[in-house]
């Protein structure tokens, strides 16, 4: 009798006719739909002996729709070619929208750091007149930048 097994299944001969043993406690089995389209019919694929082979064979990707603060929608396709693509960095690196958001977040964090550590700025923000002058100066800079760009 010719048996074929996949995903580490091992044959166990018992009286109860159970053919596959349970996955060991020290192993994890991940199951996930890797494409958005349903297959027309199930397909048995053999010879995929590593995670890289699975990624190369199925070439999973997902079309994602983002909406910005103004309600403008952007569609992007994220491709998953190795496990690193599933982490934050792997996803952000593929997406212009997420990359822009990440850059914006970094800029805000720098501003917060300045607000917490810059004693002159803290003093200026504590004084209402100095705060108003600083705000007008920043607004003037913003207007100048917008005129140039």
Residue pairs with C-beta under 8 A, 6 or more apart in sequence:
3 11
4 46
5 11
5 20
6 46
7 29
8 23
8 27
9 20
9 21
10 20
10 21
11 19
11 20
12 18
12 19
12 20
12 21
23 29
34 58
34 60
34 80
35 58
35 60
35 61
36 61
36 62
36 63
45 57
47 53
48 54
48 57
51 82
51 83
52 82
55 80
55 81
55 82
56 81
59 79
59 81
60 79
60 80
61 77
61 78
61 79
61 80
62 77
62 78
62 80
63 75
63 76
63 77
63 78
64 75
64 76
64 77
64 78
64 95
65 73
65 74
65 75
66 73
66 74
66 75
66 76
66 95
66 97
66 98
67 73
67 74
68 74
68 97
74 97
76 94
76 95
76 96
76 97
78 85
78 91
78 94
78 95
79 85
79 94
80 86
84 90
85 91
85 94
91 98
92 98
92 99
92 102
93 99
114 121
115 121
115 122
115 125
123 130
124 130
124 131
124 133
124 134
125 131
125 134
